[in-house]
Amino acid sequence: MFTHVNTPAMFTYVDTPAMFTYVYIMDQLNARTVALLGKAVRQLRGARALTQGELAERAGVSRTWLSQLESGTRRNAELAAVLSVLDVLGARLTLTIDEEGKP
């Protein structure tokens, strides 16, 4: 289903179900810990209908490594490998500054 949004400068069509799915997934991906990062990867992998083996092979990591990342038990996950996994999932790592201004 597409929703028409009329703005002063242009017309925009939005795929409403896809947008809500995207917003729901993005709302769950605030990864402040290894466990939350793993949960985010697991959710994205499920949304992309990939098995751990498929994702691991495409990202160039072992299935065991990916399993440990998803379970939050891989405490020293190599950044390059994490970025490779995210790339396969069509995701990216974004850094944000907390509103509270925590050091």
N, C-alpha and C positions, 0 to 999 in steps of 0.2 A: 504494500500500500504506500502510495506517495502522498505527501502533504504539500500543498502549495503555500508558500510563504511570500507575501507581497511586501517588499521593502521599497522605500522611495526610489532607490537607485536601480533596482533590478528585481527580477523574479527568481526565486530559488525553489528547487524541488528537493525534498528531503525524503529519503527512504526511511520512514518512521520506525518500522520494526528493527531494522539494522541499527538505527541511531540509538534506540533504547537498549539494545543488546550491548552496543559499544559503551554507552554511558554506564550500564550496570557493571560491565567488566572493568572499566577504568576506575569506577568507584571502589573496587575491591583491590586495586593494585598499588596501594600505598605501602611500599616495601621498605620499612625502616629497620628490619632485622633480616637475618639469613632465613629464618622460618617464613616470614612474610614474602620474601623474594621467591622462595620455593613454592609457596602457595600461588603466587601470581603466575609463575611459569607453568605450574600444573593446570591452572584455570585456562590460560591461553592455549596450552597444548590441547586440552579438551575441546575448546571452542574451535580449534583448527582440525579436530578429528584425527590427531596424530597419536600413534603409540609412542611409548618411551623409546623403543628401538628405532622407529622411523625418525623421530626428532634427533636422537643421539647420532645416528648415522649421517643425517644431513648437516648437523652442526659440527661433526668431527670430534665428538666426545664419546666416551663409553656409556652404555646404558646404566652401569653401576654409578658412574659419576653423576649422570642426570637424576637417577633415583635419589642419590644422597642430596643433591641440590634441592629437589622438590620436597624432600622430607625435612629439610632444614638442618640436616646433620653434617653437611659438608661445610665446615666452618672457614676453610681457607680456599673458597672457590676462586679460581684464577679469573681475573677480569676479562681477559681475551676470550676465554671459553664461554663465560656468561654472555658476553656481547655476541658471540657467534650463535648461541642458542636463541637470544632475543631477535637476532637478524632473521633467522629461519622462521620464527613466529610472526615476523612482521611488526616487531615492537622495538622500542629503543629505550635506552636508559636516559632519564632526565633528572637533573639535580635541581632542587628548589630550595629556597631559603625559607625557614620557618617564620611565620608571622610574629612569633614571640621574640624573635631575634636571639635564639639560644646560641651560645658560642660553639 
